[in-house]
Amino acid sequence: MKPSIASPNPGSSSVTRHPGPNLLFLTLVYTGFMLAGGAKLIAAFRFPHDSAEKAIAYLAQNGWSIQWGSFCELASAIPLGIFMVTTVSRLRFLGVRAAGESIAFLGGIGVTVMLILSSLASWSLTRPGIAETTGAVPALQAISFAGGGPGFAVLLGLFLAGVSIPAGLYKLIPRWLMGLGIVVAVPCELASLTLLNFKAGYFIPVGRFVSIVWMIGVSLTLLFCVNTSVTEREVNLAT
């Protein structure tokens, strides 16, 4: 059955439906791949603190685990990226006209690129001959950590805030969910301090994991919004 689209008439009471993938399903797939690639996350936090000799020894003993983790990280970038662009598309569909949704789109594209870059860099570490190449291991370590760590977190924070603030102000999501998005966005942005001090890297997992709770909340809330009538939504905006 073809989904009905919102009527351009503001007074219409026709039901609005946003054609697109299920956000909750995308969240669960992303979470599954991220958890399945846990070895990659552990390795990413080891590498910046290890000497080149220790890193090469770790790679020699855990090469397959790093490959698997890299695959899972690459795979997780796809549902996460689709989740992000679909969320922005739904905000636009529901009438959001603010800089926030464009900021969220920027963050979503950036997050996807960072995950892909990180996964490919870590996978490259396991290629034959890389460990014997002078300077290759530290360089690939740095790229993998930077992309999947502070690079990912900072852009994720832009997405969280870019969605939460306009969606909350337009009353498309409850205030607590808006507040959660802003609160989680703060440690994501603070993760940028990792470039100055590695101890700030502890902000990275806070944003990475707590954001999943926010994603589930947004998935369920926006699913309800796109199935409400235009008239009901305008009443909510006016109150």
Rosetta blueprint (number, residue, H / E / L):
1 M L
2 K L
3 P L
4 S L
5 I L
6 A L
7 S L
8 P L
9 N L
10 P L
11 G L
12 S L
13 S L
14 S L
15 V E
16 T L
17 R L
18 H L
19 P L
20 G L
21 P L
22 N L
23 L H
24 L H
25 F H
26 L H
27 T H
28 L H
29 V H
30 Y H
31 T H
32 G H
33 F H
34 M H
35 L H
36 A H
37 G L
38 G H
39 A H
40 K H
41 L H
42 I H
43 A H
44 A H
45 F H
46 R H
47 F H
48 P H
49 H H
50 D L
51 S L
52 A H
53 E H
54 K H
55 A H
56 I H
57 A H
58 Y H
59 L H
60 A H
61 Q H
62 N H
63 G H
64 W H
65 S H
66 I H
67 Q H
68 W H
69 G H
70 S H
71 F H
72 C H
73 E H
74 L H
75 A H
76 S H
77 A H
78 I H
79 P H
80 L H
81 G H
82 I H
83 F H
84 M H
85 V H
86 T H
87 T H
88 V H
89 S H
90 R H
91 L H
92 R H
93 F H
94 L L
95 G L
96 V L
97 R L
98 A L
99 A H
100 G H
101 E H
102 S H
103 I H
104 A H
105 F H
106 L H
107 G H
108 G H
109 I H
110 G H
111 V H
112 T H
113 V H
114 M H
115 L H
116 I H
117 L H
118 S H
119 S H
120 L H
121 A H
122 S H
123 W H
124 S H
125 L L
126 T L
127 R L
128 P L
129 G L
130 I L
131 A L
132 E L
133 T L
134 T L
135 G L
136 A H
137 V H
138 P H
139 A H
140 L H
141 Q H
142 A H
143 I H
144 S H
145 F H
146 A H
147 G H
148 G H
149 G H
150 P H
151 G H
152 F H
153 A H
154 V H
155 L H
156 L H
157 G H
158 L H
159 F H
160 L H
161 A H
162 G H
163 V H
164 S H
165 I H
166 P H
167 A H
168 G H
169 L H
170 Y L
171 K L
172 L L
173 I L
174 P L
175 R H
176 W H
177 L H
178 M H
179 G H
180 L H
181 G H
182 I H
183 V H
184 V H
185 A H
186 V H
187 P H
188 C H
189 E H
190 L H
191 A H
192 S H
193 L H
194 T H
195 L H
196 L L
197 N L
198 F H
199 K H
200 A H
201 G H
202 Y H
203 F H
204 I H
205 P H
206 V H
207 G H
208 R H
209 F H
210 V H
211 S H
212 I H
213 V H
214 W H
215 M H
216 I H
217 G H
218 V H
219 S H
220 L H
221 T H
222 L H
223 L H
224 F H
225 C H
226 V L
227 N L
228 T L
229 S E
230 V H
231 T H
232 E H
233 R H
234 E H
235 V H
236 N H
237 L H
238 A H
239 T L
